[in-house]
Amino acid sequence: MADSAKKVAQQTEERLESLAETVREKFDKVTEGTYRDRVIAGRFAKDGDHGDRGRAETERKQG
């Protein structure tokens, strides 16, 4: 029974890894990588914390 449980757990882990990769690829395709690129480039961390002003600017750009 333990071998069966290990096999099921391994298959589940492989499926979840595959799903996670698929989701990352689709997210990058939908956003064209722009969100990820901004995070990596530190767009949201520039000049310290902007507080409410930074959030308001982001909301205006989206809406």
C-alpha positions as CSV (number, residue, x, y, z in Angstrom):
1,M,0.0,0.0,0.0
2,A,2.8,2.4,0.8
3,D,4.3,1.9,-2.7
4,S,1.0,2.7,-4.3
5,A,0.6,5.9,-2.2
6,K,4.2,6.9,-3.2
7,K,3.4,6.3,-6.9
8,V,0.2,8.4,-6.7
9,A,2.0,11.2,-4.8
10,Q,4.8,11.2,-7.5
11,Q,2.2,11.3,-10.3
12,T,0.3,14.1,-8.6
13,E,3.5,16.1,-8.1
14,E,4.5,15.7,-11.7
15,R,1.0,16.9,-12.9
16,L,1.2,19.9,-10.6
17,E,4.6,20.9,-11.9
18,S,3.3,20.6,-15.4
19,L,0.2,22.6,-14.6
20,A,2.4,25.3,-12.9
21,E,4.6,25.6,-16.0
22,T,1.5,25.8,-18.3
23,V,0.0,28.6,-16.1
24,R,3.3,30.5,-16.1
25,E,3.5,30.3,-19.9
26,K,-0.1,31.4,-20.4
27,F,0.3,34.3,-17.9
28,D,3.4,35.5,-19.7
29,K,1.6,35.2,-23.1
30,V,-1.4,37.1,-21.8
31,T,0.6,39.9,-20.2
32,E,3.3,39.6,-22.8
33,G,5.8,39.4,-20.0
34,T,5.3,43.0,-19.1
35,Y,4.2,42.5,-15.5
36,R,7.1,40.1,-14.8
37,D,9.6,42.4,-16.5
38,R,8.4,45.3,-14.3
39,V,8.8,43.3,-11.1
40,I,12.2,42.1,-12.1
41,A,13.3,45.6,-13.1
42,G,12.1,46.9,-9.7
43,R,9.4,49.1,-11.1
44,F,7.3,48.7,-7.9
45,A,10.3,49.3,-5.6
46,K,11.7,52.5,-7.1
47,D,12.4,55.4,-4.8
48,G,11.1,53.6,-1.7
49,D,7.4,53.2,-0.8
50,H,5.1,55.6,-2.6
51,G,2.2,54.9,-0.4
52,D,-1.3,55.8,-1.6
53,R,0.1,58.0,-4.4
54,G,1.8,55.0,-6.1
55,R,-1.4,52.9,-5.9
56,A,-3.5,55.7,-7.3
57,E,-1.2,56.1,-10.2
58,T,-1.3,52.4,-11.0
59,E,-5.1,52.4,-10.7
60,R,-5.4,55.3,-13.1
61,K,-3.1,53.6,-15.7
62,Q,-5.2,50.4,-15.5
63,G,-8.6,52.0,-15.7
